[in-house]
Amino acid sequence: MNLDISVDIGGYAQGRVRVRVDVRASEGEHVFALDALAAGPGVAVTGWQVAGGKSSLDGRLARVTGAEFVITYDVEIAHKVCLGSGKDTDLVYPFLNANEVFFGTGLLPVPQEPCTAAFRLAGLPAGWSEFSSLTPGGMHADKLSAFFCYCAPGAAPAEHAWRGREQEVKLRILKQRGASLPAPEQALFDFFDGYMGWLEESLAPYRRAGEINFLVLQAPSDFSVLSGGRSFATGENMLNGIACYAPADAEYLRNYFGFSSYEQYLYEGLAHELMHFYTSAALEAREKTVLYPAPGCPDYAARLLGEALNNYFYSGYVSRQVPAARGSHENWLSRARARAAKTGGRQPFLDLLELDEYLRAKGASLLALFREMVLLRLNDRRPYESAAFLFETMRSRLRLAPPEALEKAVLAEP
């Protein structure tokens, strides 16, 4: 399947963007996921039409029968500020106002079959600029499942280049119009240099996206009320991009993350998302990361290898390197213990702590095991099927037997 996608933002003043997708595919039924169909109040898909094919809509899914057809629809957007991501869909809430147009994940149809894709932005007002994860590195079909596009007058990012062992990486930072950062861009660039060097030294040479656009949006403190309680505001990593959505609100950051300041959130968010270029819990992450789960991988295993492993090590780094993030690792640990006491369920972070302590007693470490896992998949692009990958790597590469009870308990988790 081939998709030629155009998004026209010329109607932004009327609260509307228009999407057109020209599709060439084999004859038969084709299924697309479109989370904007189920977004709820403030975001509505209208004027759905398919020329050259027959279609039906079922919740967040669109089914089209045909070989060459054109999908067109409008997205009516009432929101004027950042609201973060949906709790019950994969939608990143779009917003439009007199000086900003923002849309992202969930606004474009994602085919449930292999495809190639092209993207064009139309209707950009004179004097405005586009800053997105779609443009750098060229369009790729995997970008459809996670992306952002931000347009504003004179949006000029700060840019920095870091030279790794095997490639150069350009990091561009753009803060939302009217927003301010608690640290200058140069401080974030200096942190980026040090952190990327540590990742290469600790894990493996960086071989992923050569350009990363880092967008810092700031939701208002009452964003949850504005979305009817249907959104949360954190951040995300995608191919060629990182986006932050959290409000500069100390109470929200303390309650949601256990953070003491917006500065801590910014550094921790950047470190967390950069490590996602090495490991991820997302099925669609095969192009952006080294370790990623296979379809059918148990949810607990994906959380363990794609999220907890990330948090375990990035938090230790920022604890050592960033004054605003002192105690980050201990914060993650205490929150995991609190969740375990409250729910009685296993906590991936605590499983990793137990394994790390065991490995250190044997003269190894969890970081050494993480490195071996990355090296195994750096050139072999297979996904991990389950947490068995962790324990099998421990046996084959570290020549150590895992703790029997821990291995059995982790592999039993669904």
One Martini backbone bead per residue (centre of mass of N, CA, C, O) as a GRO file, in nm:
protein
  414
    1MET     BB    1   0.098   0.035   0.020
    2ASN     BB    2   0.012   0.380  -0.077
    3LEU     BB    3   0.064   0.713   0.066
    4ASP     BB    4  -0.084   1.043   0.005
    5ILE     BB    5  -0.041   1.316   0.222
    6SER     BB    6  -0.269   1.589   0.316
    7VAL     BB    7  -0.250   1.900   0.510
    8ASP     BB    8  -0.488   2.158   0.559
    9ILE     BB    9  -0.456   2.481   0.748
   10GLY     BB   10  -0.632   2.721   0.620
   11GLY     BB   11  -0.887   2.674   0.844
   12TYR     BB   12  -0.796   2.764   1.138
   13ALA     BB   13  -0.988   3.013   1.196
   14GLN     BB   14  -1.239   2.787   1.182
   15GLY     BB   15  -1.142   2.514   1.321
   16ARG     BB   16  -0.975   2.370   1.065
   17VAL     BB   17  -0.880   2.064   0.907
   18ARG     BB   18  -0.753   1.901   0.607
   19VAL     BB   19  -0.778   1.566   0.473
   20ARG     BB   20  -0.567   1.381   0.236
   21VAL     BB   21  -0.580   1.038   0.086
   22ASP     BB   22  -0.384   0.869  -0.137
   23VAL     BB   23  -0.456   0.536  -0.260
   24ARG     BB   24  -0.247   0.240  -0.315
   25ALA     BB   25  -0.367  -0.094  -0.375
   26SER     BB   26  -0.493  -0.375  -0.325
   27GLU     BB   27  -0.744  -0.563  -0.362
   28GLY     BB   28  -0.981  -0.480  -0.110
   29GLU     BB   29  -0.963  -0.471   0.230
   30HIS     BB   30  -0.903  -0.178   0.441
   31VAL     BB   31  -0.745  -0.085   0.751
   32PHE     BB   32  -0.800   0.197   0.974
   33ALA     BB   33  -0.663   0.403   1.216
   34LEU     BB   34  -0.875   0.669   1.387
   35ASP     BB   35  -0.882   0.847   1.676
   36ALA     BB   36  -1.056   1.101   1.599
   37LEU     BB   37  -1.331   0.942   1.600
   38ALA     BB   38  -1.284   0.905   1.947
   39ALA     BB   39  -1.221   1.187   2.106
   40GLY     BB   40  -1.450   1.379   2.157
   41PRO     BB   41  -1.475   1.668   2.282
   42GLY     BB   42  -1.340   1.911   2.039
   43VAL     BB   43  -1.328   1.653   1.832
   44ALA     BB   44  -1.416   1.626   1.475
   45VAL     BB   45  -1.524   1.421   1.221
   46THR     BB   46  -1.588   1.546   0.893
   47GLY     BB   47  -1.673   1.473   0.570
   48TRP     BB   48  -1.665   1.180   0.496
   49GLN     BB   49  -1.474   1.045   0.213
   50VAL     BB   50  -1.483   0.801  -0.071
   51ALA     BB   51  -1.304   0.775  -0.363
   52GLY     BB   52  -1.315   0.456  -0.521
   53GLY     BB   53  -1.477   0.350  -0.260
   54LYS     BB   54  -1.577   0.158   0.020
   55SER     BB   55  -1.717   0.258   0.344
   56SER     BB   56  -1.659   0.220   0.707
   57LEU     BB   57  -1.750   0.295   1.048
   58ASP     BB   58  -1.575   0.172   1.363
   59GLY     BB   59  -1.511   0.381   1.562
   60ARG     BB   60  -1.156   0.390   1.508
   61LEU     BB   61  -1.244   0.246   1.240
   62ALA     BB   62  -1.156   0.210   0.889
   63ARG     BB   63  -1.325   0.074   0.600
   64VAL     BB   64  -1.181  -0.014   0.277
   65THR     BB   65  -1.292  -0.081  -0.057
   66GLY     BB   66  -1.014  -0.121  -0.275
   67ALA     BB   67  -0.732   0.023  -0.468
   68GLU     BB   68  -0.816   0.320  -0.575
   69PHE     BB   69  -0.824   0.592  -0.338
   70VAL     BB   70  -0.997   0.874  -0.166
   71ILE     BB   71  -0.944   1.040   0.134
   72THR     BB   72  -1.175   1.265   0.305
   73TYR     BB   73  -1.141   1.515   0.577
   74ASP     BB   74  -1.244   1.679   0.864
   75VAL     BB   75  -1.118   1.871   1.152
   76GLU     BB   76  -1.277   1.972   1.433
   77ILE     BB   77  -1.141   2.239   1.649
   78ALA     BB   78  -1.186   2.381   1.978
   79HIS     BB   79  -0.910   2.386   2.076
   80LYS     BB   80  -0.647   2.636   2.204
   81VAL     BB   81  -0.486   2.424   2.376
   82CYS     BB   82  -0.295   2.224   2.547
   83LEU     BB   83  -0.391   1.862   2.649
   84GLY     BB   84  -0.242   1.630   2.535
   85SER     BB   85  -0.334   1.300   2.599
   86GLY     BB   86  -0.517   1.032   2.572
   87LYS     BB   87  -0.653   0.783   2.782
   88ASP     BB   88  -0.850   0.610   2.549
   89THR     BB   89  -0.639   0.705   2.333
   90ASP     BB   90  -0.386   0.799   2.078
   91LEU     BB   91  -0.446   1.091   2.110
   92VAL     BB   92  -0.334   1.409   2.027
   93TYR     BB   93  -0.434   1.706   2.108
   94PRO     BB   94  -0.554   1.942   1.924
   95PHE     BB   95  -0.475   2.293   1.827
   96LEU     BB   96  -0.626   2.629   1.784
   97ASN     BB   97  -0.510   2.958   1.690
   98ALA     BB   98  -0.399   3.263   1.584
   99ASN     BB   99  -0.071   3.136   1.638
  100GLU     BB  100  -0.166   2.818   1.623
  101VAL     BB  101  -0.074   2.481   1.507
  102PHE     BB  102  -0.183   2.153   1.631
  103PHE     BB  103  -0.076   1.815   1.553
  104GLY     BB  104  -0.116   1.442   1.572
  105THR     BB  105  -0.166   1.173   1.701
  106GLY     BB  106  -0.472   1.046   1.537
  107LEU     BB  107  -0.529   1.231   1.267
  108LEU     BB  108  -0.418   0.991   1.105
  109PRO     BB  109  -0.424   0.724   0.912
  110VAL     BB  110  -0.357   0.377   1.009
  111PRO     BB  111  -0.247   0.115   0.862
  112GLN     BB  112  -0.298  -0.255   0.893
  113GLU     BB  113  -0.044  -0.239   0.691
  114PRO     BB  114   0.188  -0.227   0.483
  115CYS     BB  115   0.374   0.084   0.398
  116THR     BB  116   0.387   0.387   0.223
  117ALA     BB  117   0.483   0.746   0.262
  118ALA     BB  118   0.351   1.077   0.217
  119PHE     BB  119   0.405   1.438   0.301
  120ARG     BB  120   0.187   1.737   0.316
  121LEU     BB  121   0.178   2.087   0.368
  122ALA     BB  122  -0.098   2.309   0.373
  123GLY     BB  123  -0.176   2.652   0.426
  124LEU     BB  124   0.061   2.818   0.510
  125PRO     BB  125   0.114   3.098   0.640
  126ALA     BB  126   0.256   3.381   0.617
  127GLY     BB  127   0.543   3.357   0.832
  128TRP     BB  128   0.529   3.063   0.880
  129SER     BB  129   0.622   2.759   1.060
  130GLU     BB  130   0.748   2.430   1.061
  131PHE     BB  131   0.737   2.179   1.338
  132SER     BB  132   0.849   1.839   1.311
  133SER     BB  133   0.864   1.473   1.277
  134LEU     BB  134   0.815   1.444   0.956
  135THR     BB  135   1.058   1.592   0.812
  136PRO     BB  136   1.288   1.464   0.936
  137GLY     BB  137   1.443   1.200   0.754
  138GLY     BB  138   1.190   1.156   0.629
  139MET     BB  139   0.936   0.977   0.531
  140HIS     BB  140   0.748   0.734   0.733
  141ALA     BB  141   0.519   0.503   0.818
  142ASP     BB  142   0.588   0.499   1.133
  143LYS     BB  143   0.493   0.803   1.182
  144LEU     BB  144   0.178   0.769   1.197
  145SER     BB  145   0.168   0.652   1.509
  146ALA     BB  146   0.392   0.898   1.576
  147PHE     BB  147   0.336   1.255   1.603
  148PHE     BB  148   0.421   1.603   1.506
  149CYS     BB  149   0.267   1.942   1.440
  150TYR     BB  150   0.403   2.277   1.435
  151CYS     BB  151   0.255   2.608   1.393
  152ALA     BB  152   0.415   2.936   1.350
  153PRO     BB  153   0.525   3.241   1.382
  154GLY     BB  154   0.860   3.237   1.362
  155ALA     BB  155   0.961   2.936   1.407
  156ALA     BB  156   1.278   2.914   1.577
  157PRO     BB  157   1.510   2.696   1.638
  158ALA     BB  158   1.737   2.552   1.827
  159GLU     BB  159   2.075   2.436   1.738
  160HIS     BB  160   2.249   2.108   1.755
  161ALA     BB  161   2.563   1.921   1.740
  162TRP     BB  162   2.644   1.572   1.766
  163ARG     BB  163   2.930   1.351   1.794
  164GLY     BB  164   2.956   1.034   1.747
  165ARG     BB  165   3.099   0.738   1.667
  166GLU     BB  166   2.894   0.707   1.384
  167GLN     BB  167   2.727   0.986   1.426
  168GLU     BB  168   2.526   1.254   1.366
  169VAL     BB  169   2.333   1.482   1.584
  170LYS     BB  170   2.040   1.673   1.562
  171LEU     BB  171   1.925   1.927   1.788
  172ARG     BB  172   1.598   2.065   1.822
  173ILE     BB  173   1.458   2.357   1.989
  174LEU     BB  174   1.106   2.423   2.068
  175LYS     BB  175   0.912   2.663   2.202
  176GLN     BB  176   0.633   2.776   2.279
  177ARG     BB  177   0.446   3.025   2.227
  178GLY     BB  178   0.508   3.217   2.523
  179ALA     BB  179   0.718   3.043   2.642
  180SER     BB  180   0.928   2.924   2.912
  181LEU     BB  181   1.245   2.836   3.039
  182PRO     BB  182   1.444   2.723   3.316
  183ALA     BB  183   1.646   2.663   3.076
  184PRO     BB  184   1.867   2.696   2.855
  185GLU     BB  185   1.940   2.555   2.562
  186GLN     BB  186   2.245   2.513   2.620
  187ALA     BB  187   2.203   2.333   2.869
  188LEU     BB  188   2.061   2.107   2.709
  189PHE     BB  189   2.294   2.053   2.514
  190ASP     BB  190   2.503   1.974   2.728
  191PHE     BB  191   2.341   1.737   2.833
  192PHE     BB  192   2.321   1.581   2.568
  193ASP     BB  193   2.619   1.525   2.530
  194GLY     BB  194   2.667   1.366   2.795
  195TYR     BB  195   2.441   1.151   2.764
  196MET     BB  196   2.519   1.031   2.489
  197GLY     BB  197   2.798   0.942   2.580
  198TRP     BB  198   2.694   0.749   2.803
  199LEU     BB  199   2.526   0.563   2.623
  200GLU     BB  200   2.761   0.466   2.446
  201GLU     BB  201   2.941   0.358   2.681
  202SER     BB  202   2.712   0.169   2.820
  203LEU     BB  203   2.594   0.037   2.543
  204ALA     BB  204   2.598   0.189   2.237
  205PRO     BB  205   2.606   0.295   1.946
  206TYR     BB  206   2.451   0.538   1.777
  207ARG     BB  207   2.175   0.438   1.514
  208ARG     BB  208   1.966   0.655   1.458
  209ALA     BB  209   1.849   0.943   1.451
  210GLY     BB  210   1.991   1.242   1.297
  211GLU     BB  211   1.710   1.387   1.380
  212ILE     BB  212   1.583   1.606   1.651
  213ASN     BB  213   1.267   1.721   1.746
  214PHE     BB  214   1.207   1.949   2.022
  215LEU     BB  215   0.898   1.990   2.182
  216VAL     BB  216   0.765   2.261   2.395
  217LEU     BB  217   0.481   2.221   2.565
  218GLN     BB  218   0.212   2.400   2.761
  219ALA     BB  219  -0.012   2.322   2.966
  220PRO     BB  220  -0.258   2.401   3.145
  221SER     BB  221  -0.365   2.342   3.464
  222ASP     BB  222  -0.678   2.285   3.334
  223PHE     BB  223  -0.669   2.058   3.109
  224SER     BB  224  -0.855   1.832   3.221
  225VAL     BB  225  -1.114   1.996   3.220
  226LEU     BB  226  -1.108   2.070   2.909
  227SER     BB  227  -1.119   1.737   2.843
  228GLY     BB  228  -1.305   1.589   3.053
  229GLY     BB  229  -1.073   1.388   3.174
  230ARG     BB  230  -0.919   1.258   2.889
  231SER     BB  231  -0.629   1.365   2.987
  232PHE     BB  232  -0.267   1.375   2.963
  233ALA     BB  233   0.059   1.537   3.066
  234THR     BB  234   0.368   1.470   2.919
  235GLY     BB  235   0.523   1.258   2.684
  236GLU     BB  236   0.720   1.181   2.372
  237ASN     BB  237   0.845   0.935   2.147
  238MET     BB  238   0.972   0.962   1.810
  239LEU     BB  239   1.042   0.967   1.497
  240ASN     BB  240   1.233   1.256   1.503
  241GLY     BB  241   1.101   1.295   1.810
  242ILE     BB  242   1.007   1.528   2.081
  243ALA     BB  243   0.748   1.566   2.338
  244CYS     BB  244   0.608   1.816   2.553
  245TYR     BB  245   0.305   1.886   2.785
  246ALA     BB  246   0.346   1.989   3.053
  247PRO     BB  247   0.288   2.180   3.307
  248ALA     BB  248   0.402   2.467   3.496
  249ASP     BB  249   0.315   2.271   3.766
  250ALA     BB  250   0.396   2.170   4.073
  251GLU     BB  251   0.156   1.994   4.164
  252TYR     BB  252   0.134   1.811   3.918
  253LEU     BB  253   0.433   1.706   3.919
  254ARG     BB  254   0.415   1.582   4.203
  255ASN     BB  255   0.166   1.393   4.164
  256TYR     BB  256   0.259   1.243   3.893
  257PHE     BB  257   0.603   1.220   3.950
  258GLY     BB  258   0.759   1.358   4.204
  259PHE     BB  259   0.828   1.642   4.135
  260SER     BB  260   0.968   1.977   4.214
  261SER     BB  261   0.995   2.070   3.900
  262TYR     BB  262   1.013   2.175   3.575
  263GLU     BB  263   1.313   2.127   3.538
  264GLN     BB  264   1.309   1.830   3.609
  265TYR     BB  265   1.113   1.742   3.389
  266LEU     BB  266   1.284   1.827   3.144
  267TYR     BB  267   1.532   1.647   3.197
  268GLU     BB  268   1.387   1.376   3.238
  269GLY     BB  269   1.234   1.372   2.973
  270LEU     BB  270   1.479   1.377   2.786
  271ALA     BB  271   1.622   1.125   2.893
  272HIS     BB  272   1.393   0.922   2.853
  273GLU     BB  273   1.348   0.965   2.542
  274LEU     BB  274   1.638   0.899   2.449
  275MET     BB  275   1.637   0.601   2.557
  276HIS     BB  276   1.413   0.512   2.345
  277PHE     BB  277   1.643   0.454   2.124
  278TYR     BB  278   1.700   0.165   2.283
  279THR     BB  279   1.408   0.142   2.435
  280SER     BB  280   1.074  -0.020   2.405
  281ALA     BB  281   0.703  -0.074   2.436
  282ALA     BB  282   0.652  -0.036   2.132
  283LEU     BB  283   0.542  -0.188   1.845
  284GLU     BB  284   0.622   0.077   1.646
  285ALA     BB  285   0.960   0.104   1.719
  286ARG     BB  286   1.161  -0.027   1.502
  287GLU     BB  287   1.290   0.249   1.377
  288LYS     BB  288   1.377   0.406   1.665
  289THR     BB  289   1.487   0.131   1.792
  290VAL     BB  290   1.627  -0.159   1.931
  291LEU     BB  291   1.419  -0.231   2.155
  292TYR     BB  292   1.127  -0.438   2.084
  293PRO     BB  293   0.817  -0.563   2.061
  294ALA     BB  294   0.618  -0.814   1.996
  295PRO     BB  295   0.355  -0.949   1.902
  296GLY     BB  296   0.232  -1.077   2.211
  297CYS     BB  297   0.374  -0.946   2.419
  298PRO     BB  298   0.382  -0.911   2.729
  299ASP     BB  299   0.310  -0.640   2.912
  300TYR     BB  300   0.519  -0.673   3.139
  301ALA     BB  301   0.768  -0.701   2.957
  302ALA     BB  302   0.743  -0.424   2.820
  303ARG     BB  303   0.765  -0.261   3.082
  304LEU     BB  304   1.037  -0.370   3.175
  305LEU     BB  305   1.212  -0.315   2.898
  306GLY     BB  306   1.076  -0.024   2.794
  307GLU     BB  307   1.056   0.138   3.089
  308ALA     BB  308   1.203   0.048   3.353
  309LEU     BB  309   1.488   0.036   3.232
  310ASN     BB  310   1.493   0.329   3.169
  311ASN     BB  311   1.434   0.453   3.452
  312TYR     BB  312   1.668   0.320   3.609
  313PHE     BB  313   1.904   0.477   3.439
  314TYR     BB  314   1.827   0.770   3.390
  315SER     BB  315   1.788   0.846   3.695
  316GLY     BB  316   2.083   0.807   3.775
  317TYR     BB  317   2.202   1.022   3.593
  318VAL     BB  318   2.041   1.279   3.684
  319SER     BB  319   2.121   1.256   3.981
  320ARG     BB  320   2.431   1.319   3.916
  321GLN     BB  321   2.400   1.580   3.693
  322VAL     BB  322   2.123   1.716   3.818
  323PRO     BB  323   2.023   1.915   4.064
  324ALA     BB  324   1.703   1.907   4.006
  325ALA     BB  325   1.737   1.558   4.011
  326ARG     BB  326   1.777   1.482   4.284
  327GLY     BB  327   1.656   1.161   4.365
  328SER     BB  328   1.521   1.008   4.126
  329HIS     BB  329   1.567   0.709   4.184
  330GLU     BB  330   1.428   0.714   4.465
  331ASN     BB  331   1.154   0.802   4.359
  332TRP     BB  332   1.094   0.553   4.185
  333LEU     BB  333   1.122   0.351   4.417
  334SER     BB  334   0.904   0.461   4.614
  335ARG     BB  335   0.667   0.441   4.412
  336ALA     BB  336   0.684   0.137   4.369
  337ARG     BB  337   0.638   0.058   4.665
  338ALA     BB  338   0.363   0.196   4.693
  339ARG     BB  339   0.218   0.029   4.471
  340ALA     BB  340   0.267  -0.248   4.598
  341ALA     BB  341   0.114  -0.187   4.866
  342LYS     BB  342  -0.161  -0.109   4.729
  343THR     BB  343  -0.193  -0.365   4.508
  344GLY     BB  344   0.010  -0.633   4.519
  345GLY     BB  345   0.179  -0.596   4.274
  346ARG     BB  346   0.402  -0.607   4.048
  347GLN     BB  347   0.722  -0.433   3.995
  348PRO     BB  348   0.954  -0.369   3.764
  349PHE     BB  349   1.156  -0.197   3.928
  350LEU     BB  350   1.192  -0.413   4.157
  351ASP     BB  351   1.296  -0.640   3.978
  352LEU     BB  352   1.552  -0.488   3.888
  353LEU     BB  353   1.674  -0.447   4.164
  354GLU     BB  354   1.706  -0.744   4.235
  355LEU     BB  355   1.883  -0.816   3.990
  356ASP     BB  356   2.113  -0.615   4.043
  357GLU     BB  357   2.197  -0.723   4.319
  358TYR     BB  358   2.266  -1.005   4.220
  359LEU     BB  359   2.481  -0.925   4.007
  360ARG     BB  360   2.675  -0.775   4.197
  361ALA     BB  361   2.735  -1.029   4.372
  362LYS     BB  362   2.864  -1.160   4.086
  363GLY     BB  363   3.026  -0.909   3.931
  364ALA     BB  364   2.797  -0.750   3.800
  365SER     BB  365   2.516  -0.604   3.603
  366LEU     BB  366   2.245  -0.456   3.465
  367LEU     BB  367   2.397  -0.280   3.262
  368ALA     BB  368   2.551  -0.514   3.129
  369LEU     BB  369   2.292  -0.657   3.035
  370PHE     BB  370   2.176  -0.430   2.864
  371ARG     BB  371   2.411  -0.416   2.669
  372GLU     BB  372   2.382  -0.705   2.554
  373MET     BB  373   2.100  -0.668   2.440
  374VAL     BB  374   2.171  -0.441   2.242
  375LEU     BB  375   2.398  -0.588   2.085
  376LEU     BB  376   2.215  -0.821   1.977
  377ARG     BB  377   2.011  -0.586   1.822
  378LEU     BB  378   2.173  -0.381   1.647
  379ASN     BB  379   2.177  -0.592   1.378
  380ASP     BB  380   1.924  -0.748   1.498
  381ARG     BB  381   1.577  -0.671   1.416
  382ARG     BB  382   1.450  -0.822   1.641
  383PRO     BB  383   1.222  -0.885   1.861
  384TYR     BB  384   1.087  -0.923   2.167
  385GLU     BB  385   0.877  -1.175   2.315
  386SER     BB  386   1.002  -1.158   2.614
  387ALA     BB  387   1.160  -1.185   2.925
  388ALA     BB  388   1.348  -1.416   2.828
  389PHE     BB  389   1.563  -1.236   2.700
  390LEU     BB  390   1.695  -1.148   2.962
  391PHE     BB  391   1.773  -1.438   3.074
  392GLU     BB  392   1.922  -1.548   2.824
  393THR     BB  393   2.142  -1.328   2.822
  394MET     BB  394   2.257  -1.394   3.097
  395ARG     BB  395   2.351  -1.678   3.022
  396SER     BB  396   2.512  -1.623   2.743
  397ARG     BB  397   2.683  -1.348   2.829
  398LEU     BB  398   2.733  -1.375   3.162
  399ARG     BB  399   2.723  -1.668   3.281
  400LEU     BB  400   2.433  -1.657   3.439
  401ALA     BB  401   2.203  -1.744   3.671
  402PRO     BB  402   1.904  -1.683   3.751
  403PRO     BB  403   1.672  -1.622   3.966
  404GLU     BB  404   1.432  -1.848   3.995
  405ALA     BB  405   1.190  -1.693   4.123
  406LEU     BB  406   1.201  -1.441   3.944
  407GLU     BB  407   1.172  -1.570   3.670
  408LYS     BB  408   0.903  -1.711   3.720
  409ALA     BB  409   0.737  -1.454   3.795
  410VAL     BB  410   0.782  -1.284   3.538
  411LEU     BB  411   0.686  -1.504   3.324
  412ALA     BB  412   0.384  -1.511   3.456
  413GLU     BB  413   0.326  -1.243   3.349
  414PRO     BB  414   0.090  -1.084   3.126
   0.00000   0.00000   0.00000
